[in-house]
Amino acid sequence: MNVPPTSHYYIGSRSEIVAFLPERYTRVLEIGCGEGGFRSNLRSDCEYWGIEPVISVANIAALKINRVLTGTYESVKNELPDAYFDLIICNDVIEHMVSHDEFLKEIRNKMTFDGYIIGSIPNIRYLPVLYSLILKKDWKYEPYGVLDRTHLRFFTKRSLRRAFLEHQYDIDVLTGINPITTTRYRYIWPLFKILLGLLFGWDIMFTQFAFRIKQNQ
């Protein structure tokens, strides 16, 4: 990804994902750890690994977490121990994978039998994206967001669920997060939102989906 080291990509604690953490974890891997901001949400006594492709950003993360591997997941995966991590974090990462199918297949080898994967992924059915596509007849890549120009994969809630199930994961949670907000039309928006939700589905109101999955036992 050609993203400046000062980008919002690398900072922030992603506190909205905390609710999806499992009760117990001891060895954690965060793929796309950025500057290590998410580390502050977890217990201090866990062993924490990170993967980060930008060297300058990885150096900052190394001050906060136990071990940082510099590179993409595909380039460093052989440095990860097998059957080791009981929690893997993928906050807005899978959409950047060359092959999400290969990732979901291979990452199982790095997990304990009772391990979890949590994270988030952009929603391609997000209302502003649909508005641009259907009414404006446009699909414009942006520096960030759902149509981030570095995204290689796009998901709806249904297609994401199917991907998890096809790779033999049990889905604990799969739900929308970061709903659309607007200060325009504040008096009619609540009613309009209900109408849109009933017509097109409530998933269009969310920027992303958060998930918690585990290996199918």
C-alpha positions as CSV (number, residue, x, y, z in Angstrom):
1,M,0.0,0.0,0.0
2,N,1.3,3.4,-0.9
3,V,0.0,5.3,2.1
4,P,1.9,8.1,3.8
5,P,3.2,7.2,7.3
6,T,1.2,10.1,8.8
7,S,-2.1,8.6,7.5
8,H,-5.1,7.8,9.8
9,Y,-4.5,4.2,8.7
10,Y,-1.8,3.8,11.3
11,I,-3.1,5.6,14.4
12,G,-6.1,5.2,16.7
13,S,-7.2,2.5,19.1
14,R,-10.3,1.3,17.2
15,S,-12.3,1.2,20.5
16,E,-15.5,0.1,18.7
17,I,-13.9,-3.3,18.2
18,V,-13.4,-3.9,22.0
19,A,-16.9,-5.3,22.4
20,F,-15.9,-8.2,20.2
21,L,-12.9,-9.4,22.1
22,P,-13.3,-12.9,23.6
23,E,-13.2,-13.4,27.3
24,R,-9.8,-15.2,27.3
25,Y,-6.7,-14.8,25.3
26,T,-3.0,-15.1,26.0
27,R,-1.1,-14.9,22.6
28,V,-2.3,-12.2,20.2
29,L,-1.4,-11.4,16.6
30,E,-2.6,-8.2,15.0
31,I,-2.3,-8.1,11.2
32,G,-1.9,-4.5,10.1
33,C,-1.1,-3.3,13.5
34,G,-0.2,0.3,12.5
35,E,1.5,2.1,15.3
36,G,0.1,-0.4,17.8
37,G,-2.8,1.7,19.0
38,F,-5.1,-1.3,19.5
39,R,-2.8,-2.7,22.0
40,S,-4.1,-0.4,24.7
41,N,-7.5,-2.2,24.5
42,L,-6.1,-5.5,25.6
43,R,-4.8,-6.9,28.9
44,S,-1.2,-6.0,29.6
45,D,-0.2,-9.5,30.4
46,C,-0.9,-11.0,27.0
47,E,1.9,-11.7,24.5
48,Y,1.3,-9.4,21.5
49,W,2.6,-9.7,18.0
50,G,2.0,-7.4,15.1
51,I,2.5,-7.3,11.3
52,E,3.0,-3.9,9.7
53,P,4.3,-3.3,6.1
54,V,5.6,0.3,6.6
55,I,9.0,0.3,8.3
56,S,8.7,3.7,10.0
57,V,5.2,2.8,11.4
58,A,6.4,-0.6,12.5
59,N,9.2,1.0,14.5
60,I,6.7,3.0,16.5
61,A,4.6,-0.2,17.1
62,A,7.7,-2.0,18.3
63,L,7.7,0.4,21.3
64,K,4.3,-0.9,22.4
65,I,4.1,-4.5,21.5
66,N,6.3,-7.6,22.1
67,R,7.3,-8.4,18.5
68,V,6.7,-6.7,15.1
69,L,7.2,-8.4,11.8
70,T,7.8,-5.8,9.0
71,G,6.1,-6.7,5.7
72,T,2.7,-7.9,4.4
73,Y,1.1,-10.9,5.9
74,E,1.9,-12.8,2.7
75,S,5.6,-11.9,3.0
76,V,6.1,-12.8,6.7
77,K,3.6,-15.6,7.3
78,N,6.4,-18.2,7.4
79,E,7.9,-16.4,10.4
80,L,4.8,-17.0,12.5
81,P,4.7,-20.1,14.7
82,D,2.1,-22.7,14.0
83,A,-0.9,-23.4,16.3
84,Y,0.2,-20.5,18.6
85,F,-2.2,-17.6,18.6
86,D,-5.5,-17.8,20.4
87,L,-6.6,-14.3,19.1
88,I,-5.9,-12.8,15.7
89,I,-7.0,-9.3,15.0
90,C,-7.8,-8.1,11.5
91,N,-9.1,-4.5,11.6
92,D,-9.8,-3.5,8.0
93,V,-7.2,-5.9,6.7
94,I,-8.9,-8.7,4.7
95,E,-10.0,-6.3,1.9
96,H,-6.3,-5.6,1.2
97,M,-5.5,-9.3,0.8
98,V,-4.5,-10.6,-2.7
99,S,-6.6,-13.6,-1.9
100,H,-8.9,-13.6,1.1
101,D,-9.7,-17.2,0.4
102,E,-6.0,-18.2,0.8
103,F,-5.7,-16.1,3.9
104,L,-8.8,-17.6,5.6
105,K,-7.4,-21.0,4.8
106,E,-3.8,-20.5,5.8
107,I,-4.4,-18.5,9.0
108,R,-6.0,-21.5,10.7
109,N,-2.6,-23.0,10.8
110,K,-1.4,-20.2,13.1
111,M,-4.3,-20.5,15.5
112,T,-4.9,-22.7,18.5
113,F,-7.8,-25.0,18.2
114,D,-9.9,-22.7,20.3
115,G,-8.6,-19.5,18.8
116,Y,-10.6,-16.5,17.6
117,I,-10.3,-14.0,14.8
118,I,-11.9,-10.6,15.3
119,G,-11.9,-7.5,13.2
120,S,-13.8,-5.3,10.8
121,I,-14.3,-5.0,7.1
122,P,-15.9,-2.3,4.9
123,N,-19.4,-2.7,3.6
124,I,-19.8,-2.2,-0.1
125,R,-23.6,-1.9,0.3
126,Y,-23.1,1.3,2.4
127,L,-25.7,3.8,1.4
128,P,-23.4,6.6,0.0
129,V,-21.7,4.0,-2.2
130,L,-25.1,2.7,-3.5
131,Y,-26.2,6.3,-4.1
132,S,-23.1,7.0,-6.2
133,L,-23.3,3.8,-8.1
134,I,-27.1,3.7,-8.8
135,L,-28.1,7.3,-9.1
136,K,-24.8,8.9,-10.2
137,K,-23.7,5.9,-12.2
138,D,-20.3,6.3,-10.7
139,W,-17.7,4.2,-8.9
140,K,-14.9,6.5,-7.7
141,Y,-12.0,5.3,-5.7
142,E,-11.0,7.5,-2.8
143,P,-7.9,8.0,-0.5
144,Y,-9.8,6.2,2.3
145,G,-13.2,4.7,3.2
146,V,-15.2,2.0,1.6
147,L,-13.9,2.7,-1.9
148,D,-10.3,3.1,-0.7
149,R,-8.1,2.8,-3.8
150,T,-5.9,0.2,-2.0
151,H,-8.8,-2.2,-1.5
152,L,-8.5,-5.4,-3.6
153,R,-11.7,-7.2,-2.3
154,F,-15.2,-6.0,-1.6
155,F,-17.8,-7.6,0.7
156,T,-21.5,-7.4,1.6
157,K,-22.7,-9.0,4.8
158,R,-23.9,-12.0,2.9
159,S,-20.7,-12.6,0.9
160,L,-18.6,-12.1,4.1
161,R,-20.7,-14.7,5.9
162,R,-20.4,-17.1,3.0
163,A,-16.6,-16.7,2.9
164,F,-16.3,-17.5,6.6
165,L,-18.6,-20.5,6.4
166,E,-16.9,-21.9,3.3
167,H,-13.6,-22.0,5.2
168,Q,-15.2,-23.8,8.1
169,Y,-15.4,-21.0,10.7
170,D,-18.2,-20.6,13.2
171,I,-19.5,-17.1,13.3
172,D,-20.1,-15.8,16.8
173,V,-20.9,-12.2,15.8
174,L,-21.3,-10.5,12.4
175,T,-22.9,-7.0,12.7
176,G,-22.8,-3.5,11.4
177,I,-20.7,-0.8,13.1
178,N,-20.1,2.9,12.5
179,P,-23.6,3.8,11.2
180,I,-24.2,6.7,8.8
181,T,-24.6,10.1,10.5
182,T,-25.8,13.3,9.0
183,T,-26.7,16.8,10.3
184,R,-28.6,17.5,7.1
185,Y,-32.4,17.0,6.9
186,R,-32.4,16.3,10.6
187,Y,-36.2,16.4,10.9
188,I,-37.0,14.0,8.1
189,W,-33.9,11.8,8.2
190,P,-35.1,9.4,11.0
191,L,-38.3,8.6,9.0
192,F,-36.3,8.4,5.7
193,K,-33.8,6.1,7.3
194,I,-36.6,3.7,8.4
195,L,-38.0,3.7,4.9
196,L,-34.6,3.0,3.3
197,G,-34.0,0.2,5.8
198,L,-37.3,-1.5,5.1
199,L,-36.8,-1.2,1.3
200,F,-33.2,-2.1,1.0
201,G,-32.1,-3.7,4.2
202,W,-30.6,-2.2,7.4
203,D,-27.1,-3.2,6.5
204,I,-26.9,-0.2,4.1
205,M,-26.6,2.1,7.1
206,F,-23.3,0.8,8.3
207,T,-19.8,1.7,7.1
208,Q,-18.3,-1.6,8.2
209,F,-19.1,-5.0,9.6
210,A,-17.4,-6.2,12.8
211,F,-17.0,-9.9,13.3
212,R,-15.8,-12.6,15.7
213,I,-15.2,-16.1,14.3
214,K,-13.6,-19.2,15.5
215,Q,-12.5,-22.5,14.1
216,N,-15.3,-25.0,13.4
217,Q,-14.9,-27.7,16.0
